[in-house]
Amino acid sequence: MQDWGPVLISLVLFILLSPGLLFQVPGKCRAIEFGKFQTSAISILIHTILFFALDAVFLVAIGVRINLGS
C-alpha cells in the first residue's frame, strides 16, 4: 500500500498558496491583495515560508495519511 497523503496535501497547498492566484501577501498596494495575478520577490518568499510551514504541520505534526487500496 502506498501513502498518498503527503502527495495530495502538498499538491493542494502548492495550488492554493501560489502567489497571485488566490491572494498575495504582501500586495503591491495593500497588505493582502486578492486575484491580482501579479507577484514580487518578497511575496514569493512569504508564500514559500507559508507553504513549508503548513506542509510540515499537516504531514509531521498531524500525520495525515491516505491509504488507497485494500
Phi, psi and omega in degrees: 000144179249146179265112182264001181302307180300323181293311183291317179298315180295321179296313180296316178296322179298317180292314183291328184260015174293123184298130178092345181285294177264314180210166180221127177238124341283153179276179179289320183249332183233174180292318178229128176239146184246129172063039181273337183058028174232155182213170177222172182295319180293325177294319177298318179297314181294318179293328176294316178296317177298318180300309183292326178293312179292324177297317179295320179297312183291323187270323184263306186288313182275324178074053179295129179230132175230106179257124177255143179108183183254000000 
